[in-house]
């Protein structure tokens, strides 16, 4: 009999549903993965959920195993951890990370999965895609020993950047967010916290990840002369005003984008996408990253959960999705 999986689809902007998916048998160089947990990338996925991907970015924003097209119907997502049930002997039974949407089982090329180190619990490994974004951003930013650094925006990406920077020697790292509740997250990550109005200035580097106009403007204000803002926010179809008058030019400030779709030019000649993802998984051996997972729901509840995440009714950094154990 044909095998069937269940997958979450965005059926229309603001509306999702669980659909049955035919499941092919894996070929010689493919694996069948049973999902253990996935996660909602709150910034990007909620933007996709509300139909906010600009038409000009429909191709650039495609996820590796996306089905359908923006705005909908579309199967979208990229934070998935599962167990290989069928495939090459070296992978069979291994816990793996894959850039796959929310689905109970799936078949992909064996090279599309990355084994999760034994030191990293599956429940934490769902953060790998986000930590990979942070790794790429810091390759772009190239912080130096002793730098004064602010990370503006304590969402999933900003917190991941701050968690990695906490390991850098002799740097001053401050996580900046308008939500005072993020102070507890900063403490768990081992970095200082400040509200925007109290943030320390004279920064050599500011990593901006708040996806707000005010956050980007404040990032510029926090820079020392000739300092750099690394812009990690993606605004979708929203236009942003930026204060490039006043002292922007005389202070020789820099705003530079960073995007995970390409390996940073600083490492492109020597690191592959697989290298970058493997590094992200190694970093997740640190239990401090558990502070980024702030909620959990069952897979079958996703059609009700995603609207709440998109509206802010369900506040979250990373919201984990759990799947039924094998045999159920």
Helices and strands as residue ranges (DSSP letters): E 3-12, E 15-23, E 30-41, H 42-49, G 55-57, E 67-68, E 74-75, E 80-86, E 95-98, E 105-109, G 110-112, E 113-115, H 122-125, H 128-141, E 148-152, H 156-165, E 172-176, H 182-189, E 192-194, G 196-198, E 203-208, H 213-221, E 223-231, E 254-257, H 273-283, G 287-292, E 293-298, G 299-301, H 302-311, E 318-322
